């Protein structure tokens, strides 16, 4: 059960705090069309794995994203909580407002290249950082 489920202003405040960082917004937008693992997000953002993990933790705590373990990888995706109308409205607004943003468009191009790479290799590269 969500900490702020259906709690109006607290729900919105929690979500807005989580989206108060450009890298977390970039993560949400990258996850808007696919599931990604940490290695792929590290490559996309060009940040340290620990920094990306912290961003993911904040987004997960705000219930913007969900994670599923698949073997050695943890995959992240946008939350599909249909009962949380506030969350769905905010995610819809983000997608609509930022769909044409230059940074988001650049991230899409980079992500297309990342998705062609072997995840094993990305994981090895991440461990070397």
C-alpha positions in Angstrom: 0.0 0.0 0.0 1.4 3.4 -1.0 2.5 5.8 1.7 0.6 8.7 0.1 -2.1 6.8 -1.8 -5.1 9.0 -2.6 -3.8 11.7 -0.2 -4.2 14.7 -2.6 -1.7 17.3 -1.8 0.8 14.9 -0.2 0.6 12.7 -3.2 1.3 15.6 -5.6 4.1 17.0 -3.4 5.8 13.6 -3.2 5.7 13.2 -6.9 6.9 16.7 -7.7 9.8 16.4 -5.3 10.9 13.2 -7.1 10.7 15.0 -10.4 12.7 17.9 -9.1 15.9 16.7 -10.8 16.5 16.8 -14.6 18.1 13.3 -14.5 15.1 11.8 -12.8 12.8 13.4 -15.4 15.1 12.0 -18.1 14.8 8.5 -16.5 11.0 8.8 -16.4 10.9 9.8 -20.1 13.2 7.0 -21.1 11.0 4.5 -19.3 7.8 6.0 -20.9 8.1 3.5 -23.8 10.1 0.6 -22.5 11.7 -1.3 -19.6 15.3 -0.6 -19.0 18.0 -2.0 -16.7 20.3 0.1 -14.5 23.2 -0.6 -16.9 21.3 1.0 -19.8 20.3 4.0 -17.7 23.9 4.5 -16.5 25.0 4.5 -20.2 22.2 6.9 -21.2 22.8 9.4 -18.4 26.6 9.2 -18.2 26.4 9.1 -14.4 28.0 6.8 -11.8 26.0 3.6 -11.2 25.5 4.7 -7.5 24.1 8.0 -8.6 21.6 6.4 -11.0 20.6 3.9 -8.3 19.9 6.8 -5.9 17.7 8.5 -8.6 15.9 5.2 -9.2 15.3 4.8 -5.5 13.8 8.2 -5.2 11.5 7.6 -8.2 10.5 4.2 -6.8 9.7 5.7 -3.4 7.4 8.2 -5.1 5.8 5.3 -6.9 6.6 6.7 -10.3 8.4 3.6 -11.3 8.4 -0.2 -10.6 11.1 -2.7 -10.7 11.2 -6.4 -11.6 14.2 -8.7 -11.2 15.0 -10.9 -14.2 18.0 -13.1 -13.6 20.9 -10.8 -12.7 19.2 -7.7 -14.1 16.6 -5.5 -12.4 14.4 -3.9 -15.0 12.5 -0.6 -14.3 9.3 0.6 -15.9 6.8 3.3 -15.3 4.2 2.6 -12.7 1.0 1.2 -14.0 -1.1 2.0 -10.9 -4.4 2.8 -12.6 -6.0 3.6 -9.3 -3.7 6.5 -8.6 -5.3 9.1 -10.8 -2.8 11.9 -9.7 0.1 9.8 -10.8 -1.4 8.9 -14.1 -2.3 12.5 -14.8 1.2 13.7 -14.0 2.9 11.0 -16.1 0.6 11.9 -19.0 1.4 15.6 -18.7 5.1 14.9 -18.7 4.9 12.8 -21.8 2.8 15.4 -23.6 4.8 18.4 -22.5 8.3 16.9 -23.0 7.8 14.8 -26.1 9.4 17.3 -28.3 12.1 18.6 -25.9 15.6 18.6 -27.4 17.2 16.7 -24.5 14.5 14.0 -24.6 14.9 13.7 -28.4 18.7 13.3 -28.0 18.1 10.7 -25.2 15.9 8.8 -27.6 18.7 8.7 -30.2 21.2 7.6 -27.6 18.9 5.0 -26.2 18.3 3.5 -29.6 22.1 2.9 -29.9 22.2 1.6 -26.3 19.5 -0.9 -26.9 21.6 -2.4 -29.8 24.4 -3.1 -27.4 24.9 -6.4 -25.5 23.7 -6.0 -21.9 26.5 -8.2 -20.6 29.0 -5.8 -22.0 27.1 -2.8 -20.6 27.2 -4.4 -17.2 30.9 -5.0 -17.4 31.5 -1.4 -18.5 29.4 -0.2 -15.6 31.4 -2.2 -13.1 34.6 -0.6 -14.4 33.3 3.0 -13.7 
